[in-house]
Amino acid sequence: MKYYIIAGEASGDLHGSNLMKQIYEQDPSADIRFWGGDLMTSVGGTLVKHYRDLAFMGFVEVIFNLKTILDNIKICKKDITEFQPDVLIFIDYPGFNLRIAKWAKTLNIKTHYYISPQIWAWKESRIKEIKRDIDKMYVILPFEKKFYEQKHNFPVEFVGHPLIDAIHNQPQIDSTLFRSENQLSNKPIIAILPGSRKQEIKKMLSVMLSVVADFPDYQFVIAGAPSQEFSFYKQFITQDNIKFISNKTYNLLQNATAALVTSGTATLETALFKVPEVVCYKGSWGSYQIAKRIITLKYISLVNLIMDEEVVTELIQDQCNTKRIKEELEKILNSTYRNTLLEKYALLEKQLGGVGASKKTAALIINSLK
């Protein structure tokens, strides 16, 4: 069968790659074309466009890049028409994917959505488009099933969270070898996860690293995104105990004592690796002013949303400053505070279900096509 997958971000590339592995395992003759990244490319199939050319962050930024976005939609429609897939599989990235889904339904192409758009956070009105244009929805957060089925009368499959798979499959690495290979000292590591898009990295990295001098007994290690070159990060590395590692975030988290993390999927990844963290977010003034008026959630991190309590501290916009980051980092380095946090992390993992999300989703997709 022929599968066309669209993932527009780094997290979608990760989940898409694991889904593709399962599709190939369960359907060895599968023909896959996709929009994604390096991880999906490493599995097989044909890459149409890399997510680095797609990811625009924030309301204002989307407006400035509208022509590029519209051009990409045209390219995507043309490629799907020529490929004639048996199914379209969307992975998050709703602004783009829901447009393609609406068009695809006019051609009677089957539409499956893996990892729901976060319409419970904002743009709940998108439920109308989803009910009209999506044949099957696979959700990964426990509260999403209730949201769709009880509030909106739209049946969905809760498949568990694919990050459990990704982390479960991550091989344990030797700490001494890891430090040696990456020119790291024996000091405890504070991981810096500033995001994957240039816009957010520029916003976040300087303020995250502004506390380095206050923690001389630690080394700060930046997790470089695979979509960005070292030359981009070099401008931020201004002190000796700031190091850089590219495309090895999971290895870094295995060896980290604490982390400063830009809000997003990385907050959940960090928690599942049992690393105490402080969540940081700073958007452009315009985007933030719009967002705070239309998003009514109590929290911005997945950890807190899933647990429905403030498990990890969130420093948002003006609170994301040197003084507050220093205070919260000192807290999570304290052994008593850390132990309480790790207990909460264990409860979080139970909420997300066990391993097998990718395998289950692939089976549901393939069986629905037979």
C-alpha positions as a Markdown table, in Angstrom:
| # | Residue | x | y | z |
|---|---|---|---|---|
| 1 | Met | 0.0 | 0.0 | 0.0 |
| 2 | Lys | 1.0 | 3.6 | -0.5 |
| 3 | Tyr | 1.3 | 5.9 | 2.5 |
| 4 | Tyr | 1.8 | 9.7 | 2.4 |
| 5 | Ile | 2.9 | 11.2 | 5.7 |
| 6 | Ile | 3.2 | 14.9 | 6.6 |
| 7 | Ala | 5.2 | 16.0 | 9.7 |
| 8 | Gly | 6.2 | 19.6 | 9.9 |
| 9 | Glu | 8.4 | 19.8 | 13.0 |
| 10 | Ala | 11.3 | 18.0 | 14.8 |
| 11 | Ser | 8.9 | 16.1 | 17.2 |
| 12 | Gly | 6.8 | 15.0 | 14.2 |
| 13 | Asp | 10.0 | 13.7 | 12.6 |
| 14 | Leu | 10.7 | 11.6 | 15.6 |
| 15 | His | 7.2 | 10.1 | 15.9 |
| 16 | Gly | 6.9 | 9.8 | 12.1 |
| 17 | Ser | 10.1 | 7.7 | 12.0 |
| 18 | Asn | 8.9 | 5.3 | 14.7 |
| 19 | Leu | 5.5 | 5.0 | 12.9 |
| 20 | Met | 7.3 | 4.3 | 9.6 |
| 21 | Lys | 9.4 | 1.5 | 11.2 |
| 22 | Gln | 6.2 | -0.2 | 12.3 |
| 23 | Ile | 4.5 | 0.3 | 8.9 |
| 24 | Tyr | 7.4 | -1.3 | 7.1 |
| 25 | Glu | 7.4 | -4.1 | 9.7 |
| 26 | Gln | 3.7 | -4.8 | 9.3 |
| 27 | Asp | 3.5 | -4.1 | 5.6 |
| 28 | Pro | 6.9 | -4.9 | 4.0 |
| 29 | Ser | 5.8 | -3.8 | 0.6 |
| 30 | Ala | 4.8 | -0.3 | 1.8 |
| 31 | Asp | 5.6 | 2.6 | -0.5 |
| 32 | Ile | 6.0 | 5.8 | 1.6 |
| 33 | Arg | 6.5 | 9.4 | 0.6 |
| 34 | Phe | 6.7 | 12.0 | 3.4 |
| 35 | Trp | 7.4 | 15.5 | 4.6 |
| 36 | Gly | 9.7 | 15.3 | 7.6 |
| 37 | Gly | 13.3 | 15.2 | 8.6 |
| 38 | Asp | 16.5 | 13.3 | 9.0 |
| 39 | Leu | 15.0 | 10.6 | 11.3 |
| 40 | Met | 12.2 | 9.7 | 8.9 |
| 41 | Thr | 14.8 | 9.7 | 6.0 |
| 42 | Ser | 16.9 | 7.2 | 7.9 |
| 43 | Val | 14.0 | 4.8 | 8.0 |
| 44 | Gly | 13.4 | 4.7 | 4.2 |
| 45 | Gly | 10.8 | 6.1 | 1.9 |
| 46 | Thr | 11.1 | 9.3 | -0.2 |
| 47 | Leu | 11.5 | 12.7 | 1.4 |
| 48 | Val | 9.6 | 15.4 | -0.4 |
| 49 | Lys | 10.4 | 18.4 | 1.8 |
| 50 | His | 12.4 | 18.9 | 5.0 |
| 51 | Tyr | 10.6 | 20.3 | 8.1 |
| 52 | Arg | 13.4 | 23.0 | 8.4 |
| 53 | Asp | 11.7 | 24.7 | 5.4 |
| 54 | Leu | 8.3 | 24.5 | 7.0 |
| 55 | Ala | 8.5 | 25.6 | 10.7 |
| 56 | Phe | 7.4 | 29.1 | 11.4 |
| 57 | Met | 6.7 | 30.0 | 15.0 |
| 58 | Gly | 4.1 | 32.4 | 16.3 |
| 59 | Phe | 1.2 | 34.4 | 14.8 |
| 60 | Val | 3.3 | 37.3 | 13.5 |
| 61 | Glu | 6.0 | 35.1 | 12.0 |
| 62 | Val | 3.3 | 33.0 | 10.1 |
| 63 | Ile | 2.0 | 36.2 | 8.5 |
| 64 | Phe | 5.4 | 37.3 | 7.4 |
| 65 | Asn | 6.0 | 33.9 | 5.8 |
| 66 | Leu | 2.6 | 33.4 | 4.3 |
| 67 | Lys | 3.7 | 33.2 | 0.7 |
| 68 | Thr | 6.2 | 30.4 | 1.5 |
| 69 | Ile | 3.5 | 28.5 | 3.4 |
| 70 | Leu | 1.0 | 28.8 | 0.5 |
| 71 | Asp | 3.7 | 27.7 | -2.0 |
| 72 | Asn | 4.4 | 24.7 | 0.1 |
| 73 | Ile | 0.7 | 23.8 | 0.2 |
| 74 | Lys | 0.6 | 23.9 | -3.6 |
| 75 | Ile | 3.7 | 21.7 | -3.9 |
| 76 | Cys | 2.1 | 19.2 | -1.4 |
| 77 | Lys | -1.2 | 18.9 | -3.3 |
| 78 | Lys | 0.6 | 18.4 | -6.6 |
| 79 | Asp | 2.8 | 15.7 | -5.1 |
| 80 | Ile | -0.1 | 13.8 | -3.5 |
| 81 | Thr | -2.0 | 14.0 | -6.8 |
| 82 | Glu | 0.9 | 12.4 | -8.6 |
| 83 | Phe | 1.6 | 9.8 | -5.9 |
| 84 | Gln | -2.1 | 8.7 | -5.4 |
| 85 | Pro | -1.7 | 7.3 | -1.9 |
| 86 | Asp | -4.0 | 4.8 | -0.2 |
| 87 | Val | -3.9 | 7.0 | 2.9 |
| 88 | Leu | -2.7 | 10.4 | 4.1 |
| 89 | Ile | -1.3 | 10.4 | 7.6 |
| 90 | Phe | -1.0 | 13.7 | 9.3 |
| 91 | Ile | 1.3 | 14.2 | 12.3 |
| 92 | Asp | 0.3 | 17.3 | 14.4 |
| 93 | Tyr | 1.2 | 20.5 | 12.4 |
| 94 | Pro | -2.5 | 21.5 | 12.1 |
| 95 | Gly | -2.3 | 24.8 | 10.2 |
| 96 | Phe | -0.9 | 23.1 | 7.2 |
| 97 | Asn | -2.3 | 19.6 | 7.6 |
| 98 | Leu | -5.9 | 20.6 | 8.0 |
| 99 | Arg | -5.8 | 22.5 | 4.8 |
| 100 | Ile | -4.5 | 19.5 | 3.0 |
| 101 | Ala | -7.1 | 17.3 | 4.7 |
| 102 | Lys | -9.9 | 19.5 | 3.4 |
| 103 | Trp | -8.6 | 19.3 | -0.1 |
| 104 | Ala | -7.9 | 15.5 | 0.1 |
| 105 | Lys | -11.5 | 14.8 | 1.1 |
| 106 | Thr | -12.7 | 16.2 | -2.2 |
| 107 | Leu | -10.6 | 13.5 | -3.9 |
| 108 | Asn | -11.9 | 10.8 | -1.5 |
| 109 | Ile | -8.4 | 10.1 | -0.2 |
| 110 | Lys | -8.5 | 8.5 | 3.3 |
| 111 | Thr | -7.3 | 10.8 | 6.0 |
| 112 | His | -5.8 | 9.7 | 9.3 |
| 113 | Tyr | -4.4 | 12.0 | 12.0 |
| 114 | Tyr | -1.7 | 10.7 | 14.3 |
| 115 | Ile | -1.1 | 13.1 | 17.3 |
| 116 | Ser | -4.0 | 15.4 | 17.5 |
| 117 | Pro | -3.8 | 19.1 | 17.0 |
| 118 | Gln | -4.0 | 20.8 | 20.4 |
| 119 | Ile | -7.5 | 22.1 | 19.9 |
| 120 | Trp | -8.2 | 21.7 | 23.6 |
| 121 | Ala | -5.6 | 24.5 | 24.1 |
| 122 | Trp | -6.8 | 26.9 | 21.4 |
| 123 | Lys | -8.9 | 27.0 | 18.2 |
| 124 | Glu | -11.4 | 24.5 | 19.5 |
| 125 | Ser | -13.5 | 25.5 | 16.6 |
| 126 | Arg | -11.2 | 23.3 | 14.5 |
| 127 | Ile | -13.3 | 20.4 | 15.7 |
| 128 | Lys | -15.7 | 21.1 | 12.8 |
| 129 | Glu | -12.9 | 20.7 | 10.3 |
| 130 | Ile | -11.7 | 17.5 | 12.0 |
| 131 | Lys | -15.1 | 15.9 | 12.1 |
| 132 | Arg | -15.7 | 16.8 | 8.4 |
| 133 | Asp | -12.2 | 16.0 | 7.0 |
| 134 | Ile | -10.6 | 13.3 | 9.2 |
| 135 | Asp | -11.6 | 9.7 | 8.9 |
| 136 | Lys | -9.5 | 8.4 | 11.8 |
| 137 | Met | -7.9 | 10.2 | 14.8 |
| 138 | Tyr | -5.2 | 8.6 | 17.0 |
| 139 | Val | -4.6 | 10.6 | 20.3 |
| 140 | Ile | -1.6 | 10.3 | 22.6 |
| 141 | Leu | -2.7 | 12.1 | 25.7 |
| 142 | Pro | -5.1 | 10.5 | 28.1 |
| 143 | Phe | -7.4 | 13.5 | 28.5 |
| 144 | Glu | -7.8 | 13.9 | 24.7 |
| 145 | Lys | -10.1 | 10.8 | 24.4 |
| 146 | Lys | -12.5 | 12.3 | 26.8 |
| 147 | Phe | -12.3 | 15.7 | 25.1 |
| 148 | Tyr | -13.1 | 14.3 | 21.7 |
| 149 | Glu | -15.7 | 11.7 | 22.6 |
| 150 | Gln | -17.6 | 13.2 | 25.5 |
| 151 | Lys | -17.4 | 16.9 | 24.6 |
| 152 | His | -17.6 | 16.6 | 20.8 |
| 153 | Asn | -19.0 | 13.2 | 20.0 |
| 154 | Phe | -16.1 | 12.3 | 17.8 |
| 155 | Pro | -14.7 | 8.7 | 18.3 |
| 156 | Val | -10.9 | 8.5 | 18.6 |
| 157 | Glu | -8.3 | 5.9 | 19.5 |
| 158 | Phe | -6.0 | 6.5 | 22.5 |
| 159 | Val | -2.8 | 4.7 | 21.5 |
| 160 | Gly | -0.5 | 5.9 | 24.3 |
| 161 | His | 2.4 | 8.3 | 24.0 |
| 162 | Pro | 5.1 | 7.5 | 21.3 |
| 163 | Leu | 7.7 | 9.1 | 23.5 |
| 164 | Ile | 7.5 | 6.1 | 25.8 |
| 165 | Asp | 8.6 | 4.0 | 22.8 |
| 166 | Ala | 11.3 | 6.4 | 21.7 |
| 167 | Ile | 12.9 | 6.5 | 25.1 |
| 168 | His | 12.4 | 2.8 | 25.8 |
| 169 | Asn | 14.3 | 2.0 | 22.6 |
| 170 | Gln | 17.1 | 4.4 | 23.4 |
| 171 | Pro | 20.2 | 2.3 | 24.2 |
| 172 | Gln | 22.0 | 3.1 | 27.5 |
| 173 | Ile | 25.4 | 4.7 | 26.9 |
| 174 | Asp | 28.5 | 4.7 | 28.9 |
| 175 | Ser | 28.8 | 8.1 | 30.7 |
| 176 | Thr | 32.6 | 8.2 | 30.7 |
| 177 | Leu | 32.7 | 7.5 | 27.0 |
| 178 | Phe | 30.0 | 10.0 | 26.2 |
| 179 | Arg | 31.9 | 12.8 | 28.1 |
| 180 | Ser | 35.2 | 11.8 | 26.4 |
| 181 | Glu | 33.7 | 11.8 | 22.9 |
| 182 | Asn | 32.1 | 15.2 | 23.4 |
| 183 | Gln | 35.0 | 16.9 | 25.2 |
| 184 | Leu | 33.0 | 17.3 | 28.4 |
| 185 | Ser | 34.5 | 17.6 | 31.9 |
| 186 | Asn | 33.5 | 15.5 | 34.9 |
| 187 | Lys | 31.4 | 18.4 | 36.3 |
| 188 | Pro | 27.6 | 17.6 | 36.6 |
| 189 | Ile | 25.7 | 18.6 | 33.4 |
| 190 | Ile | 22.9 | 21.1 | 33.1 |
| 191 | Ala | 21.3 | 20.5 | 29.7 |
| 192 | Ile | 20.0 | 23.4 | 27.7 |
| 193 | Leu | 17.2 | 22.6 | 25.3 |
| 194 | Pro | 16.4 | 25.9 | 23.5 |
| 195 | Gly | 14.1 | 24.4 | 20.8 |
| 196 | Ser | 14.6 | 23.6 | 17.2 |
| 197 | Arg | 13.6 | 26.7 | 15.3 |
| 198 | Lys | 16.0 | 29.6 | 14.7 |
| 199 | Gln | 13.4 | 32.1 | 16.0 |
| 200 | Glu | 12.9 | 30.4 | 19.4 |
| 201 | Ile | 16.6 | 29.6 | 19.8 |
| 202 | Lys | 17.4 | 33.3 | 19.4 |
| 203 | Lys | 14.8 | 34.2 | 21.9 |
| 204 | Met | 15.7 | 31.5 | 24.5 |
| 205 | Leu | 19.4 | 30.7 | 24.4 |
| 206 | Ser | 20.8 | 34.0 | 25.6 |
| 207 | Val | 18.5 | 34.2 | 28.7 |
| 208 | Met | 19.0 | 30.5 | 29.5 |
| 209 | Leu | 22.8 | 30.9 | 29.4 |
| 210 | Ser | 22.7 | 34.2 | 31.4 |
| 211 | Val | 23.0 | 32.1 | 34.7 |
| 212 | Val | 26.1 | 30.2 | 33.7 |
| 213 | Ala | 28.4 | 32.3 | 35.9 |
| 214 | Asp | 26.2 | 31.6 | 38.9 |
| 215 | Phe | 26.9 | 27.9 | 38.7 |
| 216 | Pro | 30.7 | 27.4 | 38.3 |
| 217 | Asp | 30.5 | 23.8 | 39.6 |
| 218 | Tyr | 28.4 | 22.7 | 36.6 |
| 219 | Gln | 28.9 | 22.6 | 32.9 |
| 220 | Phe | 26.1 | 23.8 | 30.6 |
| 221 | Val | 25.6 | 21.8 | 27.5 |
| 222 | Ile | 23.4 | 23.0 | 24.6 |
| 223 | Ala | 21.4 | 20.4 | 22.8 |
| 224 | Gly | 21.8 | 21.4 | 19.2 |
| 225 | Ala | 18.9 | 20.7 | 16.8 |
| 226 | Pro | 19.7 | 18.5 | 13.7 |
| 227 | Ser | 18.1 | 21.2 | 11.5 |
| 228 | Gln | 20.6 | 23.9 | 12.6 |
| 229 | Glu | 24.3 | 24.3 | 12.0 |
| 230 | Phe | 26.9 | 24.8 | 14.7 |
| 231 | Ser | 27.8 | 28.2 | 13.2 |
| 232 | Phe | 24.4 | 29.5 | 14.3 |
| 233 | Tyr | 24.9 | 28.5 | 17.9 |
| 234 | Lys | 28.5 | 29.7 | 18.1 |
| 235 | Gln | 27.5 | 33.3 | 18.8 |
| 236 | Phe | 25.9 | 32.2 | 22.1 |
| 237 | Ile | 28.9 | 30.2 | 23.4 |
| 238 | Thr | 30.8 | 32.9 | 25.3 |
| 239 | Gln | 32.1 | 31.1 | 28.4 |
| 240 | Asp | 34.4 | 28.1 | 29.0 |
| 241 | Asn | 31.8 | 26.0 | 30.8 |
| 242 | Ile | 29.3 | 26.2 | 27.9 |
| 243 | Lys | 29.5 | 23.2 | 25.6 |
| 244 | Phe | 27.6 | 22.2 | 22.5 |
| 245 | Ile | 26.4 | 18.8 | 21.3 |
| 246 | Ser | 24.4 | 18.4 | 18.1 |
| 247 | Asn | 21.6 | 15.9 | 17.5 |
| 248 | Lys | 22.3 | 13.9 | 20.7 |
| 249 | Thr | 19.6 | 15.2 | 22.9 |
| 250 | Tyr | 18.6 | 11.8 | 24.4 |
| 251 | Asn | 22.2 | 10.9 | 25.1 |
| 252 | Leu | 22.6 | 14.3 | 26.8 |
| 253 | Leu | 19.5 | 13.8 | 28.9 |
| 254 | Gln | 20.7 | 10.4 | 30.0 |
| 255 | Asn | 23.7 | 12.2 | 31.5 |
| 256 | Ala | 22.1 | 15.4 | 32.8 |
| 257 | Thr | 21.6 | 16.4 | 36.4 |
| 258 | Ala | 19.1 | 19.2 | 35.5 |
| 259 | Ala | 17.8 | 21.0 | 32.5 |
| 260 | Leu | 16.4 | 24.3 | 31.2 |
| 261 | Val | 13.9 | 23.5 | 28.6 |
| 262 | Thr | 11.9 | 25.6 | 26.1 |
| 263 | Ser | 8.2 | 24.7 | 26.3 |
| 264 | Gly | 7.2 | 22.0 | 23.9 |
| 265 | Thr | 7.6 | 18.2 | 23.5 |
| 266 | Ala | 11.1 | 18.5 | 25.0 |
| 267 | Thr | 9.5 | 19.2 | 28.4 |
| 268 | Leu | 7.9 | 15.8 | 28.4 |
| 269 | Glu | 11.0 | 14.1 | 27.0 |
| 270 | Thr | 13.1 | 15.6 | 29.8 |
| 271 | Ala | 10.6 | 14.3 | 32.5 |
| 272 | Leu | 10.5 | 10.8 | 31.0 |
| 273 | Phe | 14.3 | 10.7 | 31.3 |
| 274 | Lys | 13.8 | 11.6 | 35.0 |
| 275 | Val | 15.7 | 14.9 | 34.7 |
| 276 | Pro | 14.5 | 17.8 | 37.0 |
| 277 | Glu | 13.7 | 20.8 | 34.8 |
| 278 | Val | 12.7 | 24.4 | 34.6 |
| 279 | Val | 10.4 | 25.2 | 31.7 |
| 280 | Cys | 11.1 | 28.5 | 29.9 |
| 281 | Tyr | 9.2 | 30.3 | 27.2 |
| 282 | Lys | 9.6 | 33.8 | 25.7 |
| 283 | Gly | 7.9 | 34.7 | 22.4 |
| 284 | Ser | 7.8 | 37.9 | 20.4 |
| 285 | Trp | 5.8 | 40.6 | 22.0 |
| 286 | Gly | 3.1 | 40.5 | 19.3 |
| 287 | Ser | 2.7 | 36.8 | 19.3 |
| 288 | Tyr | 2.6 | 36.6 | 23.1 |
| 289 | Gln | -0.1 | 39.4 | 23.3 |
| 290 | Ile | -2.3 | 37.5 | 20.9 |
| 291 | Ala | -1.6 | 34.1 | 22.5 |
| 292 | Lys | -2.5 | 35.1 | 26.1 |
| 293 | Arg | -5.9 | 36.4 | 24.9 |
| 294 | Ile | -7.0 | 33.3 | 23.1 |
| 295 | Ile | -5.3 | 30.4 | 25.1 |
| 296 | Thr | -7.0 | 29.7 | 28.3 |
| 297 | Leu | -4.9 | 26.8 | 29.6 |
| 298 | Lys | -3.5 | 26.9 | 33.1 |
| 299 | Tyr | -0.2 | 25.6 | 32.0 |
| 300 | Ile | 2.0 | 25.5 | 28.9 |
| 301 | Ser | 4.1 | 22.4 | 29.5 |
| 302 | Leu | 2.9 | 18.9 | 28.7 |
| 303 | Val | 4.1 | 17.7 | 32.1 |
| 304 | Asn | 1.8 | 20.0 | 34.0 |
| 305 | Leu | -1.1 | 19.7 | 31.5 |
| 306 | Ile | -1.1 | 15.9 | 31.8 |
| 307 | Met | -0.8 | 15.9 | 35.6 |
| 308 | Asp | -3.2 | 18.9 | 35.9 |
| 309 | Glu | -0.9 | 20.5 | 38.5 |
| 310 | Glu | 2.3 | 22.5 | 38.5 |
| 311 | Val | 4.8 | 19.7 | 38.7 |
| 312 | Val | 7.6 | 21.7 | 37.0 |
| 313 | Thr | 8.0 | 25.5 | 37.2 |
| 314 | Glu | 7.1 | 27.5 | 34.1 |
| 315 | Leu | 8.8 | 30.8 | 33.5 |
| 316 | Ile | 6.8 | 32.6 | 30.9 |
| 317 | Gln | 7.7 | 35.8 | 29.0 |
| 318 | Asp | 8.7 | 38.5 | 31.6 |
| 319 | Gln | 9.2 | 35.8 | 34.3 |
| 320 | Cys | 11.7 | 34.2 | 32.0 |
| 321 | Asn | 14.7 | 36.3 | 33.2 |
| 322 | Thr | 18.1 | 35.7 | 34.8 |
| 323 | Lys | 17.0 | 36.2 | 38.4 |
| 324 | Arg | 14.0 | 33.7 | 38.2 |
| 325 | Ile | 15.9 | 31.1 | 36.2 |
| 326 | Lys | 18.7 | 31.2 | 38.8 |
| 327 | Glu | 16.2 | 30.8 | 41.7 |
| 328 | Glu | 14.4 | 27.8 | 40.1 |
| 329 | Leu | 17.6 | 26.1 | 38.9 |
| 330 | Glu | 18.9 | 26.3 | 42.5 |
| 331 | Lys | 15.7 | 24.6 | 43.7 |
| 332 | Ile | 15.9 | 21.6 | 41.3 |
| 333 | Leu | 19.5 | 21.0 | 42.3 |
| 334 | Asn | 18.4 | 20.7 | 45.9 |
| 335 | Ser | 18.1 | 16.9 | 46.8 |
| 336 | Thr | 14.8 | 17.2 | 48.7 |
| 337 | Tyr | 13.1 | 19.1 | 46.0 |
| 338 | Arg | 14.5 | 16.7 | 43.4 |
| 339 | Asn | 13.2 | 13.6 | 45.1 |
| 340 | Thr | 9.6 | 15.0 | 45.2 |
| 341 | Leu | 9.8 | 15.9 | 41.6 |
| 342 | Leu | 11.0 | 12.4 | 40.6 |
| 343 | Glu | 8.1 | 10.9 | 42.4 |
| 344 | Lys | 5.7 | 13.0 | 40.3 |
| 345 | Tyr | 7.6 | 12.0 | 37.2 |
| 346 | Ala | 6.8 | 8.3 | 38.0 |
| 347 | Leu | 3.1 | 9.1 | 38.3 |
| 348 | Leu | 3.3 | 11.0 | 35.0 |
| 349 | Glu | 4.7 | 7.9 | 33.1 |
| 350 | Lys | 1.9 | 5.8 | 34.4 |
| 351 | Gln | -0.7 | 8.2 | 33.1 |
| 352 | Leu | 0.8 | 7.9 | 29.6 |
| 353 | Gly | 0.4 | 4.1 | 29.3 |
| 354 | Gly | 3.1 | 1.6 | 28.4 |
| 355 | Val | 5.1 | 1.0 | 25.3 |
| 356 | Gly | 3.6 | 0.3 | 21.9 |
| 357 | Ala | 2.0 | 3.5 | 20.6 |
| 358 | Ser | 3.7 | 3.4 | 17.2 |
| 359 | Lys | 3.0 | -0.4 | 16.7 |
| 360 | Lys | -0.6 | 0.0 | 17.7 |
| 361 | Thr | -1.2 | 3.0 | 15.4 |
| 362 | Ala | 0.5 | 1.3 | 12.4 |
| 363 | Ala | -1.7 | -1.8 | 13.0 |
| 364 | Leu | -4.9 | 0.4 | 13.2 |
| 365 | Ile | -4.0 | 2.2 | 10.0 |
| 366 | Ile | -3.1 | -0.9 | 8.0 |
| 367 | Asn | -6.1 | -2.9 | 9.2 |
| 368 | Ser | -8.5 | 0.0 | 8.3 |
| 369 | Leu | -7.1 | -0.1 | 4.7 |
| 370 | Lys | -7.7 | -3.8 | 4.2 |
